[in-house]
Amino acid sequence: MERLQKVIAHAGIASRRKAEQLIQEGKVKVNGKVVTELGTKVTDQDRVEVEGVPLEREEPVYLLLYKPTGVISAVKDDKNRKVVTDFFPYITQRIYPIGRLDYDTSGLLLLTNDGEFANILTHPRYEVEKTYVAKLKGIPLREQVKQLERGIQLEDGKTAPAKVKVLSIDKKKQTSIVEIKIREGRNRQVRRMFEAIGHQVQKLKREQLAFLDLKGLSTGDSRELTPHEVKQLRALALHGRNAN
């Protein structure tokens, strides 16, 4: 038996928190009866409806994609551009990306149909560390690097402290390659952080998410996460939550 909100989240309908809200609002039925008690547990045999729609219990799926540039981090696009789910025509479950990578950013992106798992990895209170490598116009000064490390003021507030390392510089071309590790996930955050210190990002790639990386994959390639990796990611996020 599993808690009702967990079953709803695993079906990809909503995050667990949103599922709890739906239950409390009387929008969930079990075997034809409205249920508002959050502790309710159900089995595979129970018929669950959310807002009048029967719940289809899909097998949870967890995927890692090496997203190319020029692809939208979405399930569909109104301009008919390529989206990340196009790389998984063989997946029958209703998958969606966890967080997003900008159209012109490449790298590691996770997709799932598990709403609870997606919520754990993107919730601001306990997001996991993400590693990016950026090619910058210009060479940042040591003080500018320290600014990023301390946290920098953007239009939507100050960023959390980051880990920054200048990997290489090209004095002739006046460019540099910089690694930055952040735990937040604001819109175009890495690009805006570098712009705030006066350096435009020419190329950006997400190399890692927590302990996951792109080893063995080429752009456009994907693989399933192992059960152990899924367990590890959950544990990391929950540890982060408990630390706050």
N, C-alpha and C positions, 0 to 999 in steps of 0.2 A: 504493500500500500504506500501511496505517496501523497504528500500534501497537495491539495487542489491547486494552489497558486503555482506550485512547481510544475505540475502537469501542464498548466496553461502556458507557462513560460517556455517549457521544452517544446511545445507545439509551434513556437515561433509567433504566437499571437501578440504577446506583449512581454515586457520585462516582469520580473516577479513583483516588483513594487506596484506596477500598473495593474497586474493581475489581482493583487490584494485589494486595490481600489475598486476594480470592477466587481469583486465579490461583495465588498461592503456596500456598494451601491445597488445590490440586488440584481445585477445583470448576468449572473451565472446560475445555471440550473444543473442539478445532478439527478438523473433519472426522472426528469419532468418537474422537479421541485426546486424552488429558489433556495439557494444556500447563501447565507451571509456570514457564517462562522469561519474565521480564518484557519482554525485548526482542523478543518474537515479533511479527511483522507479518503482517497478513492482508489479503486483497482482498475485493471484493464477492462473489466466487464462493465463498469459503470459508464452510462451515457452522459457526457458533459456537453452543455451548450453555453456559448458565450454570446450574449446579445442576440439570442435566437438562432445562432449558427452552430450546428453540431461540430464538435472538436474532432479534427482528424489527427490522430497521434502518429506523427512521423518519427522515424528513427532519427535520433540526433546525428548531425554530420558536422565535422570540423575540418575546414580546408585552409591551406596556406597557398597564396598566389604570389608569384613574382610579377607584380603589375607593371606593364609597360607604360611609358608616357603616352598621352593621347587617348587615354581610356578613362571613362567616368566611373567613379566609385559609387555606383547606384545599381538598382535592379532594372530600371528603364530610363530612357532619356527622351524628352519631348522633341529634341532636334535630331533624333535618330542616330546619335553617335554611339560608338562601341561602348558597352558597359562591362563591368567586371564579371557579371554572371554569364556573359556570352562565352566565357572560357570553360563553362561547365555544362555543356548540352546533355551530358550523360547523367547528371544529377536530377532525380525526380522530386526531391524535397524542395520546399520554397526557401532557398538560401538568400542571404543578404550580407553585405559587408559589415564588419565590426569597425566602426569609425570610418574614416575616409583618408584617401590620399588624393591630392589635387590632380587635376587633369594633366598638368605638366610635370608631375612628380612620379618617379618610378619606385619600385621596391616592394617590401613585404607587407601584405595585406591579408587579414584573416576573414573568412566568410563562414557563416553557420546558419542553422535554423533554430538554434537554442537561444531564446530570448533572455533567459537568466544569465547564461554564460556571456552573452554580448554585453549585458548591463554591468556585470562584474568588471569586465575589461575596459569599459569606457566611463564608468562613474568617476566624476571629478575627485571624490574622496580617496579613491584607491586605484588610480590608473597605474599601469605598469610602465617601466622605463622603455623608451623608444630611442634607437640610435639612428641618426641621419648623417650622411656625408654630403657636404655642399661644395660646389665649385663657385668661388666668389670672384667678383670683379674687384680688384684691389687686394691689398694685404692688410689684415687687421692688426692694429697695434696691441701691445700687451695689455694696456689699460682698457681697451675696447673688449678684449677677451674677458677681462675681469668683470666688466660691467655685465656681460651675459651670464657669467658664473654667479654673480650676486643676485641677478634678477633685474630686468629692464622694464621701464615704463612704456606700455603700449596704450593705444586708445581705449582698449577694453580692460585696462588694469595692469598692475605689475606682474611680470612672469615669476614663476617659482625659480629658485636657483637651478642652474644647468651645469653640466660638465662639458667643457670645451677643450679641444685639442687641435692645434694647427698641424696638419699632417705633412703638407709640403707647400712651397711657395715658388712662383716663377717670376723673378724680378723683371725679366725681359718682357713678358706678356702682361705683367702686373695682374696676376691672378693667384689664387690660393685655394688649397683643398683643406676644408675644416670639418672635423667630426664634432657633432653636438648631441648630447644625451638629455632628453627632457621627459617629464612624467605627465605633462598636460597634453591636451589635444584640441587647442583652439584653432579656429579657421586660419589656414595659411600661416600658422604661428612661427615656424622656423624662418620662413622668408621675411616675415615682418620683424623678427628679432634682429636679423642681419641688416635689414634696411634701416632699422633704428640706430645702428652704429655706422651707417653710411656705406654699406656694402651690398650691392645687388647680387642676388643668387642667379647664377647662370644655369646651373644644373643641380638637381636635388634628388637624393635617393634614400629611402629608408632601408637601412642595412639589417637592423635587428629589432625585435620586439621581445623584451625580457631575454630569455635564453634562446629564442628561436632566431635562425638566420637563413640566408639564401644559398648556403653551400649545396653544390650539386645541381642547382637550378639555373636555367637560362631565362631571359625575359619571356614572359607568357607561359612559363611552366608552372605546374602546381603539384601539390601532394596532399594527402590526408594527414592530419595530426594523429599521432599515436595516442591510445588511451592514457598512457603515462604522461605525455605532454599536456593533455587536457587537464589532468589531475594536478600537475605541477603549476599550470597557469592559475587554476582556481586557488591553490594554496598560496601562491605569491600574492594574488589580489587580496585574499582574506587576511594575510599577514599584514599587508599594507593598511587595510581597514582597521585592524586591531591596534596598529601602531599610532593611529591618529586619535 
